[in-house]
Amino acid sequence: MAGYRKEKLEAEIRRVIADTFLKEIKDPRIGFLTVTGVKLSKDYTTARVGISVIGDDREKKLSLAGAESAAGYIQHIVGKAIRMRVVPRIFFQLDSSIEDGMRVTGLIDGLSSKNDVPGDEDGTPE
């Protein structure tokens, strides 16, 4: 039962953080940022927040720096939104899963276009 509670808290914290970035954080260093997930520690005192940034390495570093500078404010907002005995300390880390997925999709599309041979519908040449 504790796993279910932890998953619900992680989802709620993720929602609150994503809304905060969308509506309240106006740091010019933060580019196109997506909150990909939250992992709470067993005692709920720390939260590792995965963020994905579309762009080059410089934009990723700037966005991560902007997110880290806003961590205290975001922690305050999470504390107001979610009633917990201890508000978890927020740590941000870059998550490249979205870019990895786009790269794999591009590879698959490239393979499928190479395998297209003129002929019948089943792919056998005439």
Long-range contacts (C-beta under 8 A, 24 or more apart in sequence): 6-40, 6-44, 9-40, 9-44, 9-82, 9-84, 10-37, 10-38, 10-39, 10-40, 10-47, 11-38, 12-81, 12-82, 13-38, 13-40, 13-47, 13-49, 13-78, 13-82, 13-88, 14-38, 14-49, 16-77, 16-78, 16-81, 16-82, 17-49, 17-74, 17-78, 17-90, 20-73, 20-74, 20-77, 21-67, 21-74, 24-77, 25-66, 25-70, 25-73, 25-74, 27-66, 27-69, 27-70, 28-66, 29-62, 29-63, 29-65, 29-66, 29-69, 30-62, 30-63, 30-66, 30-67, 30-70, 31-55, 31-59, 31-62, 31-63, 33-63, 33-67, 34-98, 36-95, 36-97, 36-98, 37-95, 40-88, 41-88, 44-84, 44-86, 44-88, 45-86, 45-88, 45-89, 46-88, 46-89, 46-91, 47-78, 47-88, 47-89, 47-90, 47-91, 48-91, 48-93, 49-90, 49-91, 49-92, 49-93, 50-93, 50-94, 50-95, 50-97, 51-92, 51-93, 51-94, 51-95, 52-94, 52-95, 52-96, 52-97, 52-98, 52-99, 53-94, 54-98, 54-99, 60-94, 64-92, 64-94, 67-92, 68-92
